[in-house]
Amino acid sequence: MSERQNLLRNLPAVDRVLREEELQELAELLSSDILAEAVQIQIDSLRRQLISGGASAVSLADLEPVAIAQATAIHCRDLLKPSLRKVINATGTLLHTNLGRAPLAPQALRAINDVAAGYSTLEMDMNNGKRGERFSHVESLLCRLTGAEAALVVNNNAGAVLLALTALGRDREAIVSRGELVEIGGAFRIPEVMEAGGVLLREVGSTNRTHLHDYTQAICEQTAILLKVHTSNYRIVGFTGDVSSAELVALGREHQLIVMEDLGSGLLTDLSSYGLCPEPTVGEVVRSGVDVVTFSGDKLLGGPQAGLIVGRKDLIRKIAKHPLARALRIDKLTLAALEATLRLYLQPRRARSEVPILTMFAADLQQQKKRCGVLYQRLLEEGIAAEIELVEDLSRVGGGAMPLTELADWAVAIRPHHVSVADLAARLRNYTPALIARIHDDALWVNLRAVFALEDCLLVQLLLAALPGEDPC
Ligand SMILES: *Cc1c(COP(=O)(O)O)cnc(C)c1O
């Protein structure tokens, strides 16, 4: 008998491996089927290695039940590790879409906790004990904050746009400027959303310039909506021109058309005092007379993922009654977080100090420099195995908002001595929490603007774990 056959015969049975001490703790956490299958996968893999690579590919020790149990345990522990886990965002991009956009205020977290753990007034009118509307919890707040007559909230802004368009313009035309046929990351494109909603797109103007008369000439029997879309994530510069919301409103009134504006990012407070370029607030757009305004909950508003629709009462009611509204309805945890976030805006000063995204915008440059200096010093003292440098940096808003806005900032640039920057970044991605920073100029740029002050210490520990201090000798 060849040695290989001998080894193949030595492969233990699944039951034998399952009795190993190594797997007893996991048996408490995983069903017996899942555990047995994991062991089977290890055994099958050894068998394949033996058949393809021969006896030299596998040692006798590898075939011991205890060795197979250990290999299985490593695999199973991965299964128990959360995949969606916490990240320290040291990228300098505040609304990083891949990292979950806006972090929530403590008040929003408490509201989620209160509502999630038990029962709530979600759809009960507490005045009469009868059935109520879930979005009623935020409607009057949204009306007060934006000056709108009525409001509705759904799952996200893409859903809000689709729902509003289809409820108000199905089988009819919406006129949109060619300069506003926006694509948002994740395959949200205005023309495709309109098609999905059964609304016919009537493009007018050119990429860089659209005039009021372009809209006027396109109006026909079929027209239902004049749609304006905020070019959130790009800017057309140079010889440009577009039609203001107020001009569209006047035209809409004249022809009895609905004027709708997709604002993308929903600003409830003017951010120009933060040194950011001016963006229209939702209130300004409502005041200009736009009938229906849609925006996101988790962009500049700093709340949870949600789609907010505010505007004329009759239109909001019509949208709320559409069958798609049920399919896109907001869940109670999101609603709790949204309500708590909106309440903070009742006092703009409070919003500024409690809504994390606003606090990050407002962070003082000198303060940022000081924090980065402390980080730099710590890493230096610990003798981290890297060349480090305190550098001037720029932070960004991200999340497809304010693409041209850059906030002056500081960062610590790290050039590791013994591993590549890509390897360092990969190590940091694997920790819990993971640390994500930017690779630039062959260094890892650690920017603290989107890092909570409470995380500074942990951030140092993660960097030191990834690049242990160098031995002075
Ligand atoms: C971000 C954005 C959307 C999509 O909003 P979500 O909340 O991400 O679904 C739609 N339109 C515009 C103009 C946007 O900026």
The ligand as an ORCA input file, in Angstrom:
! r2SCAN-3c Opt
* xyz 0 1
  C     -27.828     61.393     -2.308
  C     -28.826     61.798     -3.311
  C     -29.909     60.954     -3.621
  C     -30.066     59.618     -2.991
  O     -30.311     59.734     -1.625
  P     -30.199     58.452     -0.671
  O     -30.670     58.956      0.643
  O     -28.770     58.047     -0.701
  O     -31.074     57.413     -1.239
  C     -30.806     61.392     -4.552
  N     -30.670     62.576     -5.171
  C     -29.640     63.416     -4.906
  C     -29.539     64.716     -5.650
  C     -28.682     63.042     -3.966
  O     -27.658     63.868     -3.691
*
